[in-house]
Amino acid sequence: MYKNPIILCDYSDPDVIRVGGNYFMVASSFNFTPGLPILFSKNLVNWKLINYAAENIPLEQYNFPQNAKGIWAPSFSYHKGIFYIIVGLPDEGIFLTQTDDIFGKWSPLKLIYKAKGFIDPALFFDDDGNAYVYHAYAKSRCGFNSKIGVLRFNKKFKVCEGEDKIIFDGTEKHPTMEGPKVYKRNGFYYIFAPAGGVTEGWQTVLRSKNPEGPWEDKIVLKEGESGINGPHQGAFVETPFGENWFIHFQDRGIFGRIVHLEPVLWKNDWPLMGTSVKTGLMPGEPVLKFRSPKSSILKNLKNPFKKPVCAFENCGLEWQWSGNHSEKFAKAERSFNPDAENFRLAVLHCGSKNQNGFPVLWNSSNVLTQKIQYENFYLKAVLDVSSLPNGSRAGMIFLADEYASVAIEKTVAGFDFVYLKSKNEDLTDDTRSEIEVYREHLKLKNENQPVKIRMDFISFSTYSGAVQFTVKTGMGLKNSFKWKSDFFTTESAHWVGGRFGIYAIGNANADENGSALFKSIKVRH
C-alpha cells in the first residue's frame, strides 16, 4: 500500500518513461541550473534524484535569473537505444537534448523549432516510421491557448519541419488545455492533457484512429471530494506486469507542485483513472492510498556514471543555482562528517539589478538553493567569515514569491549582521526590491570566530508555512551575539515551491578573490 503524494517536493509537470524494469522521471526546472532533473525508480513509488540533463541554459539572458521563465514542462522519449528530452522555452522555442547513457552527460540543448508561446512539447515516435512533436500554446506569449498543435519531426536531422497544425481546440469544453502526452494503444492514438487550470482543473483524454485527429474526448480525473486540487499534468505508464498507472502533480502552495500516483484500468479503450478503477464511474477522483504497483526486486541503485551533472563538483544533487553558473561559483571542501557538507562560495557580483550597491538576491545567479522536501525541517550551517572582503555579504535565504535573508556583511569597520526582506511593489516576476529590517554591528573576538546560522521551517496548513532564522556567535564570550527573527510567513511561490539555501555576494568594489566558507551544512527533518 502506498499513500499520496508519492513525492512531497516540487517536481512540476512530471513525465515518466519505462525502459525495461526501470522508470525515469523528468520535470520542469525553469531558471534554475543545473536543469531538467532526472529521477529513477524501480516501483513508481520511491524515487531518487540521479542526474540533470542540462548543465546550463544555452542563452545569454539566462546568465541572470529569468524567474518563471526558462525550462517549462519537458517530456521523455526512448527510441532505438537513445533517450530524448524535448522542452519548450516559452519565449524562445522548442529545444532537444539526447543521450545513450541516462546516468551520464547529455548533449547541449539544441533549438529545433524557433517560436514564441509553443510550450509543453511531446516527441512521439509512431510505429509507421513517422515522428511528431505535439505541443500547447501560452496565451501570455502568442495570444491564445486551449489548443493542441502538431509539428512533423525529422529523425535524421533532429529538427521540426513544415507548418504547425492545430489539431484540437478545447476552448469551449476544455479551456486552458495544455501539457499533451501522446500514446498509442490497441490501434488508437491518445493524448492525455490537463485543462481548466492548475489549481481547479481536470485531466482530459483525447482518442483518435489518426495521429492528427479528429478526436473524441472524455474527462477522466477531477478533484471531486478528494481535496487533491488540479489534478494536473502528468504521464501514463504501463508496467512489465501489465499494470497501468498515471503520475500527475498537485499544486500545493509553498510546497510546490508535488507528485501523485493514480491506478488506471482500461474499459472500452478508455482509461478509468483514480477512484473510477473501483467504481467504474467517470471521471474518477485522485486516490489518497492504493495497493502498490508490482515491481521487480528493489536493489540499491548503483550509478555507473561517477560524476552526474551537479551545481559544482562533489556537492549534493539537490543544490541548484538561480541562473546559469560556472565553475568559479563554488567548490566543496572536505567534511569529516559524512552527514554534512562544507562549501566555499566565491564572493561574486552576478546580479542584473542592484540596490544600495549590492546585487538584489532575486536577480542574482549565484544564490544556491534546494527545494522543500519535508513539511517541517531546518537548515543550519556554521559560517566562517575570515575570507570575506570589504563590501561583501554571506548568508542564508528562504526564497518564495517573497523572501527573507540573514547575512553577515563585511565593512571597513568590521562585521555587521543584516536581516533583509523582499518587497514586490510591481507584482511581477522580474523585479524585487529589498528592505533592511535590522542591522547590528558585531564585536567579534577575531575574524576566525564562527557564526552559527539556522533556519526553521514550520508548516501551518496544507499550502503554507513559516520560517524563523536564528543567528548566534561567541556564546560564552563577553561580546556574544544571539538573534532570532520573527516568523516570516508565505503561502506561494510562483510556479515553483519555496526554496532555501546560502549565498555570497559582493558590491562592485568587493574583491572577487574573497569567499565565504559554510561548514557543517545540514538539512534535517
C-alpha positions, 0 to 999 in steps of 0.5 A: 500500500502506498499513500499520496503524494508519492513525492512531497517536493516540487517536481512540476509537470512530471513525465515518466518513461519505462525502459525495461524494469526501470522508470525515469522521471523528468520535470520542469526546472525553469531558471534554475541550473543545473536543469531538467532533473532526472529521477529513477525508480524501480516501483513508481513509488520511491524515487531518487534524484540521479542526474540533470540533463542540462548543465546550463541554459544555452542563452545569454539572458539566462546568465541572470535569473529569468524567474518563471521563465526558462525550462517549462514542462519537458517530456521523455522519449526512448527510441532505438537505444537513445533517450530524448528530452524535448522542452519548450522555452516559452519565449524562445522555442522548442529545444532537444537534448539526447543521450545513450547513457541516462546516468551520464552527460547529455548533449547541449540543448539544441533549438529545433523549432524557433517560436514564441508561446509553443510550450509543453512539447511531446516527441512521439515516435509512431510505429509507421516510421513517422515522428511528431512533436505535439505541443500547447500554446501560452496565451501570455506569449502568442495570444491564445491557448486551449489548443493542441498543435502538431509539428512533423519531426525529422529523425535524421536531422533532429529538427521540426519541419513544415507548418504547425497544425492545430489539431484540437481546440478545447476552448469551449469544453476544455479551456486552458488545455495544455501539457499533451502526452501522446500514446498509442494503444490497441490501434488508437492514438491518445493524448492525455492533457490537463485543462481548466487550470492548475489549481481547479482543473481536470485531466482530459483524454483525447482518442483518435484512429489518426495521429492528427485527429479528429478526436473524441474526448472524455474527462477522466480525473477531477478533484471531486471530494478528494481535496487533491486540487488540479489534478494536473499534468502528468504521464501514463505508464504501463508496467512489465506486469501489465499494470497501468498507472498515471503520475500527475502533480498537485499544486500545493502552495509553498510546497510546490507542485508535488507528485501523485500516483493514480491506478488506471484500468482500461474499459472500452479503450478508455482509461478509468483513472483514480477512484473510477478503477473501483467504481467504474464511474467517470471521471474518477477522483485522485486516490489518497492510498492504493495497493502498490504497483508490482515491481521487480526486486528493489536493489540499491541503485548503483550509478555507473556514471561517477560524476552526474551533472551537479551545481559544482563538483562533489556537492549534493544533487539537490543544490541548484543555482538561480541562473546559469553558473560556472565553475568559479561559483563554488567548490566543496571542501572536505567534511569529516562528517559524512552527514554534512557538507562544507562549501566555499562560495566565491564572493561574486557580483552576478546580479542584473539589478542592484540596490544600495550597491549590492546585487538584489538576491532575486536577480542574482545567479549565484544564490544556491538553493534546494527545494522543500522536501519535508513539511517541517525541517531546518537548515543550519550551517556554521559560517566562517567569515575570515575570507570575506572582503570589504563590501561583501555579504554571506548568508542564508535565504528562504526564497518564495514569491517573497523572501527573507535573508540573514547575512553577515556583511563585511565593512571597513569597520568590521562585521555587521549582521543584516536581516533583509526582506523582499518587497514586490511593489510591481507584482511581477516576476522580474523585479524585487526590491529589498528592505533592511529590517535590522542591522547590528554591528558585531564585536567579534573576538577575531575574524576566525570566530564562527557564526552559527546560522539556522533556519526553521521551517514550520508548516501551518496548513496544507499550502503554507508555512513559516520560517524563523532564522536564528543567528548566534556567535561567541556564546560564552564570550563577553561580546556574544551575539544571539538573534532570532527573527520573527516568523516570516510567513508565505503561502506561494511561490510562483510556479515553483515551491519555496526554496532555501539555501546560502549565498555570497555576494559582493558590491562592485568594489568587493574583491572577487578573490574573497569567499565565504566558507559554510561548514557543517551544512545540514538539512534535517527533518 
